[in-house]
Amino acid sequence: MPEYLQIIYHPVFRTVSAFLVAFLVGYYSIPVIINVARSKNLVDEPNHRTSHKGKVPTLGGIAIFMGFSIAILTFNTGLDSVLSAYLIAGAVIIFFLGLKDDLLELSPLAKIYGQIIAALIVIVPGGIRLTDLHGFLGFNQIPYLWSIAITVFVFVVIVNSFNLVDGIDGLAGGLAVVASVFLGEWFFKAGQTGLVIIAISLIGVLFAFLRYNLLDSKYKIFMGDTGSLLLGFILSVMVIKFNEFNVEGHPLRSLESAPSLSFAILMIPLFDTLRLFVVRLYRKCTPFAPDRAHMHHILLKLGFSHLNATYTLLIANIAFVMVAWQFQYLGTTRLFGMLLLLGTIFTIIPFTINAIKKKQRHDLGKTMLHHGK
């Protein structure tokens, strides 16, 4: 093989190039998308549930899809390209699903049906599925049909958790970067270049997106459902591969309690979604009903800025991963229970502070009203 081809196909060159291409495509396409969105009035206007001011384009997911897809289709070569093909095939369905929801609005059930179809593309012909529960609740190997059903469920949960957590500047994108860093670092150590390129491509395009979402007032943009659904879908594939590589007996296995570690890596979106679903069902509301009860909304009510709330939740997510890494020897079930307990404590603190402040404001209002009389 000629020397220049050896350089081009070298894993380091492919990885660095994928990051740069994903970043540059995102960086230069977003201003164009913003100008088109503004000219066609494809913007998000403030309402009683939003936290922003002014009209902001919501089509950032287009840039995320373009940057990510071009990078991995170009640089995930050889055997790695098989994984990319199924991933992109499913991502195309998710892309159009999210785009239609951003432009016309879809019902929750329609979105779930689309997510199931996209998941089945990577699960059945792509073979990207969970085959073992790593001892969770005493279960290990899973029969084929149950394996498909459980994997579809995992896809739907992760995809929707990122869709629901995308409520303030930088949060969904920042959480996806954190997850991709941890997963990409493990794939790098395991020598899985294709998955490293998937992780680094997602990081690259999200760096470009966050530059406009967080740091630019003139060209501010949201990722919309197109972006948040894509993040959940891509991360689902990486999480499933991460778990499969760490099944007992696999030559690449280096971690215990992989499902609980995966939960910790996606802790903020998954736990917040789980909490809201339980609360809404308890109150006999539809689990998909929109509200302002997410953790990031509570932090905003406590006086946090968008940036401070985002940074707080990102740091918390990193802390959960560090704890899970240290206590993985507990086993999947015990570590999962420990994470649920820590997540509950973490959630109760701001809710309690907010309730106390609300009561104080109420008491102060009653006092002022009494004196006014």
Summary of the structure (lengths in Angstrom):
residues: 373
radius of gyration: 21.4
end to end distance: 90.9
largest distance: 90.9
contacts: 1289
relative contact order: 0.12
helix: 73%
strand: 3%
